[in-house]
Amino acid sequence: MFLIIPGSLILGFFFSAHLHRFVQAVPYFFAFVTLTMAIGCGLRQLRAVLNRPGVMLWTFVLAHVLSPLIAYGLGCLLFGADSPYVLGLVLFTIIPLGVSTVLWVGMSAGSVPLMLAMVVIDSALSPFVVPAGIHLLFSADVKTDTVAMMGDLLLIIVAPTILGVALHEWSKGRIQQAVQPIAAPLSKLCFTAVVMLNAAAIAPQAEALRGDLLKVVPAAVAIVALCYAVGFFGTLHYRNREVLVTVSYATGMRNISLGVVLAMGYFSPLTAVPVVLSILIQQPLATLHHYVLQKLNKRSAGAGG
């Protein structure tokens, strides 16, 4: 993904004139990505999360309450409250948890069932969380069609999620293994198409943001890093490595493709810039976070020995 995502962005920018007419297909590509994710989660995983509501609720507070407040404060400090970049930084923190988080949680010895179920539940709540977060922080400063946004989120997130969970239950969990050889690579192609087409949509405004890159890039890096830190330090009191790993990845990685879809569909193109930059940033920082967690784990094991 380190090569695919930057490559998709570059291709989207260079071939913007040819790709721009396909931008309207983005929600459908994204809906397929959501469906592929949801077929891996059944009612058993969802019940496991509901049996641990404290961890789930605290994760959502860290991810969608504390993180947006930090993003808003930092954005206002750097760009001013009326800047579209502030909205982009906040949008990154209120979109649902990222699907790729599940992979990193598994590699870092976190709780994959907990993470997968939280992604599904958070995605299902997004039609209410995203518009509410934007309205509470920006109020009348940002004009958007909340009803239309909720409708789109229901179409591209909630409906595929419900269908995926239903298929998982109907097949007793066998459907994921059956369709994975085709669905997994096709899902990656759809995700690549989402990134490429949204880059093509942003390309005409690229000239206007050149002078701002020296501020926007460090701000995006800082917000993504702070989101990881919020999850890490916010769960130290649990004294449970599995919870710490799971929640720190959950707060650090978001569903960026959805963020870009929303930014391009309901706000100014410049709003999408911090979200697009986060695509490039959150995966390398996930690697760094994994390295830090491994070092801390070895240190703890050595101290325990």
JOZIMO-V120484 format. One line per field, one symbol per residue. psi: psi as a letter, one per 30 degrees, with the letter a starting at -180 (. if undefined). burial: + if it has 16 or more other ideal C-beta (glycine too) atoms within 10 Angstrom, else -. A space follows every 10 residues. Layout:
psi = ???
burial = ???
This chain:
psi = feeeeeeeee eeeeheeefe fgeffeeeee eeeeeeeffg kafeeeeeef fhfeeeeeee eeegeeeeee eeeeeeeefk fgkfeeeeee eeffllkkef eeeeeefgha jeeeeeeeee eeeffefeee eeeeeeefbf fkkljeeeee eeeeefeeee eeeeeeeeee ghffeeeefe feeeeeeeee eeeeeeeeee efefgeefge ffefeeeeee eeeeeeeeee eeffgeffhj eeeeeeeeee ffklieeeee eeefffalef efeeeeefef efeefeeeee eeeeeeeeee eeee.
burial = ----+--++- ++---+--+- --+--++-++ ++++++++++ ++--++--+- ----++-+++ -+++-+++-+ ++-++--++- --++++++++ ++++++++++ +++++--+-+ ++++++++++ +++++++-++ +-++--++-- -+-+----++ -++--+++-+ +--++-++-- --+-++---- --+---+--+ ++++++++++ +++------- -+---+--++ ++++++++++ ++-++----- +-++++++++ ++++++++++ +++++++-++ ++++++++++ +++-++--+- --+------- -----
